[in-house]
C-alpha cells in the first residue's frame, strides 16, 4: 500500500516516475503487471514503451486505475480505446502544453494593471519568453502533459471537483463541478446514460483525506447548470462577484439563441419571477432570443 501524501507534496512530483509497479494491485487483488500486458497489446498505455515497466508516475497510475474501473464495469475494450485516444492522443495532436500556456498568458493579460501582483508579472514575462523563444520546452512536455494531467491539476490547484464522463454512444466529456465541457467541443447530452470517473475518487488513494475534504461552492443550482449546458457555456458573457458587509453578490449575464424545441424547456427552467431582469423575444417564431441578468445575495461564512 502506498503512503498517502499531503496535497502540496503530491503536486510537486505526481508526474515523476517513482511508483514501483510491482507494488500495485488491481481491483481483484492481483499484481497489476498481469493485466498491463493485455492493455499494452491493445494500445491502452501509450506512455509506456516496451521494456519500461519498472516505475510509473502517480498520474499514470491514475490512468491504470481508471482502466481497472472500466474493466470492473465490464466496459468493452473498444470503449477503453476511445477514452485513451480522447485523453492522450488528442492532447498530443492539440499540442496541449502550448495550448495551456497561451491560455495562462491570456488570463494574466486580462488582469487589470492595478491588480496584477509582481509574481504574476514575472510569471507572464517568463511564459511569453518560453512561447516566443523556447518552444522546444513545450515540445518536450507533450509526452507528460495531457488532458488527464489537466484534470488532476485543476482538481488540486483550483479545488474544483472534476472527472471524465463516458457515454453509451462512446462520446467523452470532461466534467467540471457539474458542467460537461468536452475539449473537442462535441455535442453532449448529459442526461443520457454514462459512466463518471471522478478525480476525487482516484486521488484519495494517494492524498490524505483532510486535503481532499474541501467544500465546493455551489454557486449554480441544478437549473442554472442545465441552462449553461444547453448553451454550451460559450454564451456566458460576464460574471461578477462582489463582497460587501459580509454578503456576497453574484451577478452574471447570458446572451444566446435556442431552437424551437428548447424554448418551452428554457422558459420553464428560467422562471420569470426568479430573476431581476429577463428579456425574451422571437425572430421568426422558430427560435427564441434572450438576455438574462440574475442577482443573488448569499451569506458568507
C-alpha positions as a Markdown table, in Angstrom:
| # | Residue | x | y | z |
|---|---|---|---|---|
| 1 | Unk | 0.0 | 0.0 | 0.0 |
| 2 | Unk | 1.3 | 3.4 | -1.0 |
| 3 | Unk | 1.9 | 6.0 | 1.7 |
| 4 | Unk | -0.5 | 8.9 | 1.5 |
| 5 | Unk | 0.8 | 12.4 | 0.9 |
| 6 | Unk | -0.4 | 15.9 | 1.6 |
| 7 | Unk | -1.7 | 17.9 | -1.4 |
| 8 | Unk | 1.4 | 20.1 | -1.7 |
| 9 | Unk | 3.8 | 17.2 | -1.8 |
| 10 | Unk | 1.7 | 15.4 | -4.4 |
| 11 | Unk | 1.5 | 18.4 | -6.7 |
| 12 | Unk | 5.3 | 18.7 | -6.6 |
| 13 | Unk | 6.0 | 15.3 | -8.2 |
| 14 | Unk | 2.9 | 13.5 | -9.4 |
| 15 | Unk | 4.3 | 13.4 | -12.9 |
| 16 | Unk | 7.7 | 11.8 | -11.9 |
| 17 | Unk | 8.0 | 8.1 | -12.4 |
| 18 | Unk | 8.8 | 6.8 | -9.0 |
| 19 | Unk | 6.0 | 4.4 | -8.1 |
| 20 | Unk | 7.2 | 0.7 | -8.2 |
| 21 | Unk | 4.9 | -1.2 | -10.5 |
| 22 | Unk | 5.3 | -4.4 | -8.5 |
| 23 | Unk | 3.7 | -2.8 | -5.5 |
| 24 | Unk | 0.5 | -2.1 | -7.4 |
| 25 | Unk | -2.5 | -4.4 | -7.2 |
| 26 | Unk | -5.7 | -4.4 | -9.3 |
| 27 | Unk | -9.3 | -4.4 | -8.1 |
| 28 | Unk | -9.1 | -8.2 | -7.8 |
| 29 | Unk | -6.0 | -8.0 | -5.5 |
| 30 | Unk | -3.8 | -9.4 | -8.3 |
| 31 | Unk | -0.5 | -7.8 | -9.4 |
| 32 | Unk | -1.2 | -5.0 | -11.9 |
| 33 | Unk | 1.6 | -6.3 | -14.1 |
| 34 | Unk | -0.6 | -9.2 | -15.3 |
| 35 | Unk | -3.4 | -7.1 | -16.8 |
| 36 | Unk | -0.8 | -4.5 | -18.1 |
| 37 | Unk | 0.4 | -6.9 | -20.7 |
| 38 | Unk | -3.1 | -7.2 | -22.1 |
| 39 | Unk | -3.7 | -3.4 | -22.0 |
| 40 | Unk | -0.4 | -2.8 | -23.7 |
| 41 | Unk | -1.2 | -5.2 | -26.5 |
| 42 | Unk | -4.4 | -3.2 | -27.0 |
| 43 | Unk | -2.5 | 0.1 | -27.1 |
| 44 | Unk | -4.1 | 1.5 | -23.9 |
| 45 | Unk | -0.9 | 2.6 | -22.2 |
| 46 | Unk | 0.7 | 5.0 | -24.8 |
| 47 | Unk | 3.2 | 6.4 | -22.2 |
| 48 | Unk | 4.9 | 3.0 | -21.7 |
| 49 | Unk | 7.4 | 1.8 | -24.2 |
| 50 | Unk | 8.4 | -1.8 | -24.5 |
| 51 | Unk | 10.7 | -2.9 | -21.6 |
| 52 | Unk | 9.9 | 0.2 | -19.5 |
| 53 | Unk | 7.8 | -1.3 | -16.7 |
| 54 | Unk | 9.8 | -0.8 | -13.5 |
| 55 | Unk | 8.3 | 2.5 | -12.3 |
| 56 | Unk | 5.4 | 4.7 | -13.2 |
| 57 | Unk | 4.1 | 8.2 | -12.1 |
| 58 | Unk | 1.1 | 8.8 | -9.9 |
| 59 | Unk | -0.6 | 10.4 | -13.0 |
| 60 | Unk | 0.0 | 7.2 | -15.0 |
| 61 | Unk | -1.2 | 5.1 | -12.1 |
| 62 | Unk | -4.5 | 7.1 | -12.0 |
| 63 | Unk | -5.0 | 6.1 | -15.7 |
| 64 | Unk | -4.3 | 2.5 | -14.8 |
| 65 | Unk | -6.9 | 2.8 | -12.0 |
| 66 | Unk | -9.4 | 4.2 | -14.5 |
| 67 | Unk | -8.8 | 1.3 | -16.9 |
| 68 | Unk | -9.3 | -1.1 | -14.0 |
| 69 | Unk | -12.6 | 0.6 | -13.0 |
| 70 | Unk | -13.8 | 0.3 | -16.6 |
| 71 | Unk | -12.8 | -3.4 | -16.6 |
| 72 | Unk | -14.7 | -3.9 | -13.3 |
| 73 | Unk | -17.8 | -2.4 | -15.1 |
| 74 | Unk | -17.3 | -4.8 | -18.0 |
| 75 | Unk | -16.6 | -1.9 | -20.4 |
| 76 | Unk | -15.7 | -3.1 | -23.9 |
| 77 | Unk | -12.1 | -2.7 | -24.9 |
| 78 | Unk | -13.1 | -0.5 | -27.9 |
| 79 | Unk | -14.6 | 2.0 | -25.5 |
| 80 | Unk | -11.4 | 2.0 | -23.4 |
| 81 | Unk | -9.5 | 2.8 | -26.6 |
| 82 | Unk | -11.8 | 5.8 | -27.3 |
| 83 | Unk | -11.2 | 7.1 | -23.8 |
| 84 | Unk | -7.5 | 6.6 | -24.2 |
| 85 | Unk | -7.5 | 8.5 | -27.5 |
| 86 | Unk | -9.5 | 11.3 | -26.0 |
| 87 | Unk | -7.2 | 11.9 | -23.1 |
| 88 | Unk | -3.8 | 11.1 | -24.6 |
| 89 | Unk | -3.7 | 11.1 | -28.4 |
| 90 | Unk | -5.9 | 14.3 | -28.7 |
| 91 | Unk | -3.7 | 16.1 | -26.2 |
| 92 | Unk | -0.6 | 15.4 | -28.4 |
| 93 | Unk | -2.3 | 16.4 | -31.6 |
| 94 | Unk | -3.6 | 19.6 | -29.9 |
| 95 | Unk | -0.1 | 20.5 | -28.7 |
| 96 | Unk | -1.6 | 20.8 | -25.2 |
| 97 | Unk | 1.4 | 22.3 | -23.4 |
| 98 | Unk | 1.3 | 25.3 | -25.8 |
| 99 | Unk | -2.4 | 25.5 | -25.6 |
| 100 | Unk | -2.3 | 25.6 | -21.8 |
| 101 | Unk | 0.5 | 28.3 | -21.9 |
| 102 | Unk | -1.4 | 30.5 | -24.3 |
| 103 | Unk | -4.5 | 30.3 | -22.0 |
| 104 | Unk | -2.4 | 31.2 | -18.9 |
| 105 | Unk | -0.9 | 34.2 | -20.7 |
| 106 | Unk | -4.4 | 35.3 | -21.8 |
| 107 | Unk | -5.7 | 35.1 | -18.2 |
| 108 | Unk | -2.7 | 37.0 | -16.9 |
| 109 | Unk | -3.0 | 39.7 | -19.5 |
| 110 | Unk | -6.7 | 40.1 | -18.6 |
| 111 | Unk | -5.8 | 41.2 | -15.1 |
| 112 | Unk | -6.1 | 45.0 | -14.6 |
| 113 | Unk | -2.7 | 46.8 | -14.2 |
| 114 | Unk | -3.6 | 48.0 | -10.7 |
| 115 | Unk | -4.5 | 44.5 | -9.6 |
| 116 | Unk | -1.7 | 42.3 | -11.0 |
| 117 | Unk | 1.0 | 41.2 | -8.5 |
| 118 | Unk | 4.7 | 41.3 | -9.0 |
| 119 | Unk | 4.7 | 37.5 | -9.1 |
| 120 | Unk | 2.1 | 37.5 | -11.8 |
| 121 | Unk | 4.1 | 40.0 | -13.8 |
| 122 | Unk | 7.2 | 37.8 | -13.6 |
| 123 | Unk | 5.2 | 34.7 | -14.5 |
| 124 | Unk | 3.7 | 36.5 | -17.5 |
| 125 | Unk | 7.1 | 37.6 | -18.7 |
| 126 | Unk | 8.6 | 34.1 | -18.3 |
| 127 | Unk | 5.6 | 32.4 | -20.1 |
| 128 | Unk | 5.9 | 34.9 | -23.0 |
| 129 | Unk | 9.6 | 34.2 | -23.3 |
| 130 | Unk | 9.0 | 30.4 | -23.4 |
| 131 | Unk | 6.3 | 30.9 | -26.1 |
| 132 | Unk | 8.5 | 33.2 | -28.2 |
| 133 | Unk | 12.0 | 31.8 | -27.8 |
| 134 | Unk | 11.9 | 28.3 | -26.2 |
| 135 | Unk | 9.2 | 26.3 | -27.9 |
| 136 | Unk | 11.5 | 23.2 | -27.7 |
| 137 | Unk | 10.4 | 23.1 | -24.0 |
| 138 | Unk | 6.8 | 22.8 | -25.0 |
| 139 | Unk | 7.7 | 20.1 | -27.4 |
| 140 | Unk | 9.4 | 18.1 | -24.7 |
| 141 | Unk | 6.4 | 18.5 | -22.4 |
| 142 | Unk | 4.0 | 16.9 | -24.9 |
| 143 | Unk | 4.7 | 13.4 | -23.6 |
| 144 | Unk | 4.0 | 14.5 | -19.9 |
| 145 | Unk | 1.0 | 16.9 | -20.3 |
| 146 | Unk | -2.3 | 15.5 | -21.4 |
| 147 | Unk | -6.0 | 16.0 | -20.7 |
| 148 | Unk | -5.8 | 13.6 | -17.8 |
| 149 | Unk | -3.0 | 15.6 | -16.1 |
| 150 | Unk | -5.0 | 18.7 | -16.8 |
| 151 | Unk | -7.9 | 17.3 | -14.8 |
| 152 | Unk | -5.6 | 16.3 | -11.9 |
| 153 | Unk | -4.0 | 19.8 | -12.0 |
| 154 | Unk | -7.4 | 21.6 | -11.9 |
| 155 | Unk | -8.7 | 19.4 | -9.0 |
| 156 | Unk | -5.6 | 20.0 | -6.9 |
| 157 | Unk | -4.9 | 23.7 | -7.7 |
| 158 | Unk | -8.3 | 25.2 | -8.4 |
| 159 | Unk | -10.2 | 22.9 | -5.9 |
| 160 | Unk | -12.8 | 22.1 | -8.5 |
| 161 | Unk | -14.4 | 18.7 | -8.5 |
| 162 | Unk | -13.8 | 17.2 | -11.9 |
| 163 | Unk | -13.7 | 13.9 | -13.9 |
| 164 | Unk | -14.4 | 12.1 | -17.1 |
| 165 | Unk | -17.8 | 11.1 | -18.4 |
| 166 | Unk | -18.1 | 8.2 | -20.8 |
| 167 | Unk | -21.4 | 7.9 | -22.7 |
| 168 | Unk | -23.1 | 4.9 | -24.2 |
| 169 | Unk | -22.6 | 6.2 | -27.7 |
| 170 | Unk | -18.8 | 6.5 | -26.8 |
| 171 | Unk | -18.8 | 10.2 | -26.6 |
| 172 | Unk | -16.5 | 11.6 | -23.9 |
| 173 | Unk | -16.5 | 14.8 | -21.9 |
| 174 | Unk | -14.6 | 16.4 | -19.1 |
| 175 | Unk | -16.9 | 17.4 | -16.2 |
| 176 | Unk | -16.1 | 20.4 | -14.0 |
| 177 | Unk | -18.2 | 20.9 | -10.9 |
| 178 | Unk | -21.3 | 19.6 | -12.7 |
| 179 | Unk | -20.6 | 21.3 | -16.1 |
| 180 | Unk | -20.0 | 18.9 | -19.1 |
| 181 | Unk | -17.4 | 20.6 | -21.3 |
| 182 | Unk | -15.6 | 18.3 | -23.8 |
| 183 | Unk | -12.3 | 19.7 | -25.1 |
| 184 | Unk | -13.2 | 18.6 | -28.6 |
| 185 | Unk | -16.5 | 20.6 | -28.4 |
| 186 | Unk | -18.6 | 17.5 | -29.3 |
| 187 | Unk | -22.3 | 17.7 | -28.8 |
| 188 | Unk | -23.0 | 16.2 | -25.3 |
| 189 | Unk | -26.4 | 15.4 | -23.7 |
| 190 | Unk | -25.5 | 15.0 | -20.1 |
| 191 | Unk | -28.8 | 13.2 | -19.3 |
| 192 | Unk | -28.0 | 10.2 | -21.5 |
| 193 | Unk | -26.6 | 7.1 | -19.7 |
| 194 | Unk | -22.9 | 7.4 | -18.9 |
| 195 | Unk | -20.1 | 6.3 | -16.6 |
| 196 | Unk | -18.5 | 9.0 | -14.5 |
| 197 | Unk | -14.9 | 8.6 | -13.3 |
| 198 | Unk | -14.1 | 11.1 | -10.6 |
| 199 | Unk | -10.7 | 12.5 | -9.9 |
| 200 | Unk | -11.5 | 12.8 | -6.2 |
| 201 | Unk | -12.1 | 9.0 | -6.2 |
| 202 | Unk | -8.7 | 8.2 | -7.6 |
| 203 | Unk | -6.7 | 10.8 | -5.8 |
| 204 | Unk | -7.9 | 9.7 | -2.3 |
| 205 | Unk | -5.6 | 6.6 | -2.8 |
| 206 | Unk | -2.6 | 8.9 | -2.7 |
| 207 | Unk | -3.6 | 12.0 | -0.8 |
| 208 | Unk | -4.5 | 12.4 | 2.9 |
| 209 | Unk | -8.3 | 12.6 | 3.5 |
| 210 | Unk | -8.2 | 16.1 | 5.1 |
| 211 | Unk | -6.6 | 17.5 | 2.0 |
| 212 | Unk | -9.5 | 16.2 | -0.1 |
| 213 | Unk | -12.2 | 17.4 | 2.2 |
| 214 | Unk | -12.6 | 20.9 | 0.8 |
| 215 | Unk | -16.2 | 22.0 | 0.4 |
| 216 | Unk | -17.2 | 23.1 | -3.1 |
| 217 | Unk | -19.0 | 26.4 | -3.5 |
| 218 | Unk | -22.3 | 25.6 | -5.3 |
| 219 | Unk | -22.9 | 29.0 | -7.0 |
| 220 | Unk | -25.1 | 27.5 | -9.7 |
| 221 | Unk | -28.2 | 25.4 | -8.9 |
| 222 | Unk | -29.3 | 22.4 | -10.9 |
| 223 | Unk | -31.5 | 24.5 | -13.2 |
| 224 | Unk | -28.8 | 27.0 | -13.9 |
| 225 | Unk | -26.2 | 24.3 | -14.7 |
| 226 | Unk | -28.7 | 22.7 | -17.1 |
| 227 | Unk | -29.2 | 26.1 | -18.9 |
| 228 | Unk | -25.5 | 26.6 | -19.1 |
| 229 | Unk | -25.0 | 23.2 | -20.6 |
| 230 | Unk | -27.7 | 23.8 | -23.2 |
| 231 | Unk | -25.9 | 27.0 | -24.2 |
| 232 | Unk | -22.5 | 25.1 | -24.3 |
| 233 | Unk | -21.1 | 27.7 | -21.9 |
| 234 | Unk | -19.9 | 29.9 | -24.8 |
| 235 | Unk | -22.7 | 32.4 | -24.4 |
| 236 | Unk | -21.7 | 33.3 | -20.9 |
| 237 | Unk | -20.6 | 36.9 | -21.3 |
| 238 | Unk | -19.9 | 38.1 | -17.8 |
| 239 | Unk | -19.8 | 37.0 | -14.2 |
| 240 | Unk | -19.3 | 39.5 | -11.3 |
| 241 | Unk | -18.8 | 38.5 | -7.7 |
| 242 | Unk | -18.7 | 41.3 | -5.0 |
| 243 | Unk | -18.1 | 41.1 | -1.3 |
| 244 | Unk | -19.9 | 43.8 | 0.8 |
| 245 | Unk | -20.6 | 43.8 | 4.6 |
| 246 | Unk | -20.4 | 40.0 | 5.0 |
| 247 | Unk | -22.5 | 39.3 | 2.0 |
| 248 | Unk | -21.6 | 38.0 | -1.5 |
| 249 | Unk | -23.4 | 39.5 | -4.5 |
| 250 | Unk | -23.3 | 37.3 | -7.6 |
| 251 | Unk | -24.4 | 38.5 | -11.0 |
| 252 | Unk | -24.0 | 37.2 | -14.5 |
| 253 | Unk | -25.3 | 37.8 | -18.0 |
| 254 | Unk | -26.1 | 35.4 | -20.8 |
| 255 | Unk | -26.7 | 36.1 | -24.4 |
| 256 | Unk | -27.8 | 33.4 | -26.8 |
| 257 | Unk | -30.2 | 31.8 | -29.2 |
| 258 | Unk | -32.0 | 28.5 | -28.6 |
| 259 | Unk | -34.1 | 26.5 | -31.1 |
| 260 | Unk | -37.8 | 25.9 | -31.0 |
| 261 | Unk | -37.7 | 22.5 | -29.2 |
| 262 | Unk | -35.7 | 24.0 | -26.4 |
| 263 | Unk | -37.8 | 27.2 | -26.0 |
| 264 | Unk | -40.5 | 25.6 | -23.7 |
| 265 | Unk | -37.9 | 23.9 | -21.6 |
| 266 | Unk | -35.8 | 27.0 | -21.1 |
| 267 | Unk | -38.8 | 29.2 | -20.2 |
| 268 | Unk | -39.8 | 26.6 | -17.6 |
| 269 | Unk | -36.3 | 26.4 | -16.2 |
| 270 | Unk | -35.6 | 30.1 | -16.0 |
| 271 | Unk | -38.9 | 31.1 | -14.2 |
| 272 | Unk | -39.6 | 34.7 | -14.9 |
| 273 | Unk | -40.2 | 35.6 | -11.2 |
| 274 | Unk | -36.9 | 34.2 | -10.1 |
| 275 | Unk | -34.7 | 36.8 | -11.8 |
| 276 | Unk | -34.2 | 40.6 | -11.6 |
| 277 | Unk | -34.4 | 41.1 | -15.3 |
| 278 | Unk | -35.2 | 38.8 | -18.2 |
| 279 | Unk | -35.9 | 39.8 | -21.8 |
| 280 | Unk | -37.4 | 37.2 | -24.3 |
| 281 | Unk | -38.0 | 37.7 | -28.0 |
| 282 | Unk | -38.5 | 35.7 | -31.1 |
| 283 | Unk | -37.2 | 36.5 | -34.5 |
| 284 | Unk | -39.3 | 34.2 | -36.7 |
| 285 | Unk | -41.4 | 32.1 | -34.4 |
| 286 | Unk | -39.0 | 29.2 | -34.7 |
| 287 | Unk | -36.2 | 30.4 | -32.4 |
| 288 | Unk | -36.1 | 32.3 | -29.1 |
| 289 | Unk | -33.5 | 35.0 | -28.3 |
| 290 | Unk | -33.0 | 36.1 | -24.7 |
| 291 | Unk | -30.9 | 38.3 | -22.5 |
| 292 | Unk | -30.9 | 37.4 | -18.8 |
| 293 | Unk | -29.3 | 39.1 | -15.8 |
| 294 | Unk | -29.5 | 37.5 | -12.4 |
| 295 | Unk | -28.5 | 38.8 | -9.0 |
| 296 | Unk | -28.4 | 36.7 | -5.8 |
| 297 | Unk | -27.3 | 37.5 | -2.3 |
| 298 | Unk | -25.9 | 34.8 | 0.0 |
| 299 | Unk | -24.4 | 35.0 | 3.5 |
| 300 | Unk | -20.7 | 34.4 | 3.6 |
| 301 | Unk | -19.0 | 32.5 | 6.4 |
